[in-house]
């Protein structure tokens, strides 16, 4: 009979009652795992990570903050970086890697094999598809949808509210929608995506571009504001589609 390996706890680790650690989980020094957190088998929580942080408001925020966002659930073999903060109410698939100092807010759904780099911020209710890579310092706004196999370069910025001028004062109804990035798309370093747009399948956004309109499938855009600058080469498109057929 085989006995599952118990979790390994570092110094000053705090595991609250109600938290569940799977077999073979390694918890670093000064890690906090709040109640309503489930960590999958074989996951690794680096020093100083906080799992299950509850969203709170001082009463002066524009967006309503959920009182009971639900549990935080991590799939197997996840790696959570040093001093990363994962809020309650989100779900991570298997083999997800979260970089040091990254933050994932409540209500997010992150699929298998996603990588979030150092200092990445994922805001509330954002969906990230399998195998997507988000590189250091990118900010993914709330209610954003990213499909599978997307690459988002370092320092990319996204917004979900084109009416913030009035909405911040409560002068227009609360309604936000982040950009949608379709499968195979690539967003270059330092690009900016405004609220509500769609980046098409396999499209490329050049570094530093400011995208204010939808980008068609397999189209390259560049500039401020971004304009079409070409199309993805047919051999490249065919190679990608063949790889995932």
Secondary structure as UniProt FT lines:
FT   STRAND          8..9
FT   TURN            11..12
FT   STRAND          14..15
FT   TURN            17..18
FT   STRAND          20..21
FT   TURN            23..24
FT   STRAND          26..27
FT   TURN            29..30
FT   STRAND          32..33
FT   STRAND          37..39
FT   TURN            41..42
FT   STRAND          44..45
FT   TURN            47..48
FT   STRAND          50..53
FT   STRAND          72..74
FT   TURN            76..77
FT   STRAND          79..80
FT   TURN            82..83
FT   STRAND          85..87
FT   TURN            88..89
FT   STRAND          91..92
FT   TURN            94..95
FT   STRAND          97..98
FT   TURN            100..101
FT   STRAND          103..104
FT   TURN            106..107
FT   STRAND          109..110
FT   TURN            112..113
FT   STRAND          115..116
FT   TURN            118..119
FT   STRAND          121..122
FT   TURN            124..125
FT   STRAND          127..128
FT   TURN            130..131
FT   STRAND          133..134
FT   TURN            136..137
FT   STRAND          139..140
FT   TURN            142..143
FT   STRAND          145..146
FT   TURN            148..149
FT   STRAND          151..152
FT   TURN            154..155
FT   STRAND          157..158
FT   TURN            162..163
FT   HELIX           164..167
FT   TURN            168..170
FT   STRAND          180..181
FT   TURN            183..184
FT   STRAND          186..187
FT   TURN            189..190
FT   STRAND          192..193
FT   TURN            195..196
FT   STRAND          198..199
FT   TURN            201..202
FT   STRAND          204..205
FT   TURN            207..208
FT   STRAND          210..211
FT   TURN            217..218
FT   STRAND          219..222
FT   TURN            225..226
FT   STRAND          227..231
FT   HELIX           234..243
//
